[in-house]
Amino acid sequence: MEHTPYRVQDGERPSTAVVNAIADYEDASPDDIGPRLYDVIDPDALDSLFRPRVDGAARDGGKAVFRYRDYEITYESDGWIHITDDANPPADASGTAPADE
């Protein structure tokens, strides 16, 4: 099992950051990544989960975990994305935990 972290860049939307993290991991162009992220998850929902609060404060403590091909992708509210390459993950390895409100 290989694990690779990626840090979200300033101003980068979570959905874009996930695609860029996968592209970095695969040493590929984001345009070459497939299937498209929106075929796996709703990118607008991912962006909404981690959008700053109404007062502009960052959300703390949440994460989203989902499968993309043979990867487990974990997006953390602190801006880290973790890609775990494991073709045989545990059955309960994916799910979501909402960011705080």
ABEGO torsion letter per residue (X at the ends): XBBBBBBBBBGBBAAAAAAAAAAAAAGBBAAABOBBAAAABBAAAAAAAABBBAAGBBBBGBBBBBBBEABBBBBBAAGBBBBBBBABBBAAABEBBBBBX
